[in-house]
Amino acid sequence: MTEHPDFYIVHKPALWLTHRVHRGGRAEVPDVVGWMQRETGELDLSPPHRLDRETSGLLVLSRDTEAARRFFTLFKTHLVGKLYRAVVRGTPDWERRTVDAPLGDLGLGAANRVLMRQAVVPDGRPAVTDFRVLGRRAGHALIEAHPRSGRLHQIRAHLFHLGLPLVGDKIYGLERDAFLEFIATGQTPELTARLGLERQALHAARLAFPWAGAQVVAEAALPGDMQRLWDRLEH
């Protein structure tokens, strides 16, 4: 964790929420904001951006309303640089690739039963992601992703569009109904075995932004579960 008078940068574990969500009788899921509020006693902590529950990595928490306003401006003007690491199924024949493809709701129908699923659609919102291949092993690749915009599920949807679904992804993976199975049964060992990982293999590895005349840079190494996945692929 990095502490600054105006903010914290914390490493969100996979399977933790960014902030609390009321789930109507379902088991409580830990959340970063609530945990940090209890640890620090600072009730004004607020996340200017969010990570999906299954995504691990770096998360900023502003410490007061003035810092929250400043972060809102930084994110709105795209002055916060974010890099992610992902393990995908497939071995691209390119080293670098930019996907400039609009994203929007796929829509419910026979081919899609997940309301939140995004897709490249003609009338979608502009979305641009830069990708770089860091390594290839056993039909998989380690990918670095730099989203230039902040659309819902942007990296996951763009990788699926490229034919490179994330290992463990229940919405944008090879099994199109895996998310519905997860909702019905929870994360069973059999589901994990089929998908290759308990969660989607996506990690927020680097954050960089200007603050008070200096450039703030934070980095987080690949977490244990993703590193073990990648190491297993070597053998």
C-alpha positions in Angstrom: 0.0 0.0 0.0 1.2 3.5 -0.8 0.0 6.3 1.5 -0.1 10.0 0.4 -1.8 12.9 2.3 -4.4 13.0 -0.4 -4.9 9.3 -1.3 -4.0 5.7 -0.8 -3.0 3.3 -3.6 -3.9 -0.3 -2.5 -3.6 -3.7 -4.1 -7.1 -5.2 -4.4 -7.1 -8.9 -4.0 -9.0 -11.0 -6.6 -12.6 -11.8 -5.5 -12.9 -8.6 -3.4 -15.3 -5.9 -4.4 -14.1 -2.3 -4.9 -16.9 -1.1 -2.6 -19.8 -2.8 -0.8 -22.8 -4.0 -2.8 -26.0 -5.2 -1.2 -26.6 -8.7 -2.5 -30.0 -9.5 -0.9 -29.3 -12.4 1.3 -26.2 -13.8 -0.5 -23.0 -14.3 1.5 -21.1 -11.1 2.2 -18.2 -10.4 -0.1 -15.3 -8.4 1.3 -14.7 -5.0 -0.2 -11.7 -2.7 -0.3 -13.3 0.5 0.7 -15.0 -0.9 3.7 -11.9 -2.7 4.8 -9.8 0.4 4.5 -12.4 2.6 6.3 -12.3 0.2 9.2 -8.5 0.0 9.2 -7.9 3.7 9.0 -11.0 5.2 10.5 -11.3 7.5 7.5 -14.9 7.4 6.4 -14.4 9.8 3.5 -12.4 7.3 1.5 -13.7 7.0 -2.1 -12.6 5.1 -5.2 -12.3 7.4 -8.3 -12.2 4.2 -10.4 -13.2 0.6 -10.0 -12.0 -2.9 -10.7 -14.2 -5.9 -11.3 -14.6 -8.3 -8.4 -12.4 -10.9 -10.1 -9.7 -8.5 -11.3 -6.8 -8.0 -8.9 -4.4 -5.1 -8.8 -3.9 -1.4 -8.1 -6.8 0.8 -6.9 -6.7 4.5 -5.8 -8.8 5.7 -2.8 -9.1 9.5 -2.4 -9.0 10.7 1.3 -11.2 13.8 1.1 -13.7 15.5 -1.2 -11.1 17.9 -2.7 -8.9 14.9 -3.7 -11.9 13.1 -5.1 -12.7 16.2 -7.3 -9.1 16.3 -8.6 -9.1 12.6 -9.4 -12.5 13.0 -11.2 -10.8 15.5 -13.5 -7.7 13.4 -14.0 -9.8 10.4 -15.1 -12.2 12.4 -17.2 -9.3 14.0 -19.1 -7.5 10.6 -19.5 -4.4 11.7 -17.5 -4.3 8.4 -15.5 -2.2 5.8 -17.3 -3.3 2.2 -16.5 -1.5 -1.0 -17.6 -3.0 -4.5 -17.1 -1.6 -8.0 -17.4 -3.7 -10.8 -18.7 -3.3 -14.5 -19.5 -5.4 -15.5 -22.6 -6.2 -18.6 -24.6 -4.5 -18.4 -28.0 -1.2 -17.2 -29.4 -1.5 -14.1 -31.5 0.8 -13.7 -34.5 1.4 -10.1 -33.7 3.6 -8.4 -31.1 1.6 -5.2 -30.7 -2.0 -4.5 -31.7 -4.3 -1.5 -31.2 -8.1 -2.3 -31.1 -10.2 0.8 -32.0 -13.7 -0.7 -31.9 -16.9 0.7 -30.3 -18.4 -1.2 -27.4 -22.0 -1.5 -26.3 -24.6 -4.0 -24.9 -24.8 -7.1 -26.9 -28.4 -7.5 -26.1 -30.3 -10.5 -24.8 -31.3 -13.2 -27.2 -30.7 -16.8 -28.2 -27.0 -16.3 -28.5 -26.6 -14.2 -25.3 -28.3 -14.7 -21.9 -26.1 -12.4 -19.9 -27.5 -8.9 -19.5 -24.2 -7.1 -18.9 -22.2 -8.7 -21.7 -20.6 -6.1 -24.0 -19.5 -6.5 -27.6 -18.2 -4.6 -30.6 -21.3 -3.0 -32.0 -21.7 -0.4 -34.7 -23.5 2.1 -32.5 -21.4 1.5 -29.4 -19.3 4.0 -27.5 -15.7 4.7 -28.7 -13.2 2.3 -27.1 -9.5 2.0 -27.8 -7.1 -0.6 -26.2 -3.4 -1.1 -27.0 -2.1 -4.7 -26.6 1.4 -6.1 -26.4 2.5 -9.7 -26.2 4.9 -10.4 -23.3 5.2 -14.2 -23.8 3.6 -17.3 -25.4 3.3 -20.8 -23.8 1.4 -23.9 -24.7 -1.4 -22.3 -26.6 -1.7 -19.3 -24.3 -0.2 -15.8 -24.1 0.7 -13.3 -21.5 -0.6 -9.9 -22.7 -0.1 -6.3 -21.6 -3.2 -4.1 -22.1 -3.4 -0.3 -22.0 -7.0 0.9 -22.2 -7.1 4.5 -23.6 -10.8 4.7 -22.7 -12.8 3.4 -19.8 -15.7 1.4 -21.1 -17.4 -1.4 -19.2 -15.4 -4.7 -19.5 -13.3 -3.0 -22.2 -10.2 -5.2 -22.1 -12.1 -8.4 -21.8 -14.5 -7.6 -24.6 -11.7 -6.4 -26.9 -9.7 -9.6 -26.2 -12.7 -11.7 -27.0 -13.2 -9.7 -30.2 -9.6 -10.7 -31.1 -10.3 -14.3 -30.4 -8.2 -14.3 -27.3 -10.5 -14.8 -24.3 -9.1 -14.5 -20.8 -8.4 -17.7 -18.9 -11.1 -18.1 -16.2 -13.5 -15.5 -17.7 -17.1 -16.5 -17.1 -18.6 -13.9 -19.4 -16.1 -13.5 -22.2 -14.6 -17.0 -22.2 -15.1 -20.0 -24.4 -18.2 -21.2 -22.4 -20.9 -18.6 -23.1 -23.1 -19.8 -20.2 -20.4 -20.2 -17.6 -21.6 -17.0 -15.7 -25.1 -18.4 -15.5 -23.7 -21.6 -14.1 -21.7 -19.6 -11.5 -24.8 -17.7 -10.4 -26.7 -21.0 -9.9 -24.0 -23.1 -8.3 -21.2 -20.8 -7.2 -17.6 -21.4 -8.0 -17.4 -25.2 -8.0 -14.1 -27.1 -8.4 -15.5 -28.6 -11.6 -16.2 -25.1 -13.0 -12.7 -23.9 -12.0 -11.1 -27.0 -13.7 -13.0 -26.3 -16.9 -12.2 -22.6 -17.0 -8.6 -22.9 -15.9 -8.7 -20.5 -13.0 -11.0 -19.6 -10.2 -11.3 -16.0 -11.6 -10.6 -14.1 -14.7 -6.8 -13.8 -15.3 -6.7 -10.0 -15.3 -4.4 -7.9 -13.1 -4.1 -4.1 -12.8 -0.3 -3.9 -12.8 0.6 -0.2 -13.1 -0.9 3.2 -12.4 0.6 6.6 -13.3 -0.8 10.1 -12.9 0.4 13.7 -12.2 -0.1 15.0 -8.7 1.1 18.3 -7.1 3.7 18.8 -9.8 5.1 15.3 -9.7 4.4 12.0 -11.5 3.0 9.3 -9.2 3.8 5.7 -10.4 2.8 2.5 -8.7 3.4 -1.1 -9.8 2.1 -4.5 -8.6 3.7 -7.8 -9.6 1.6 -10.6 -11.1 -0.3 -12.1 -8.2 0.4 -15.7 -7.1 -2.6 -17.4 -8.8 -1.8 -15.9 -12.2 2.0 -16.5 -11.8 1.3 -20.2 -10.9 -1.0 -20.5 -13.9 1.7 -19.0 -16.2 4.4 -21.2 -14.7 2.4 -24.4 -15.2 2.0 -23.6 -18.8 5.8 -23.8 -19.2 5.6 -27.5 -18.3 
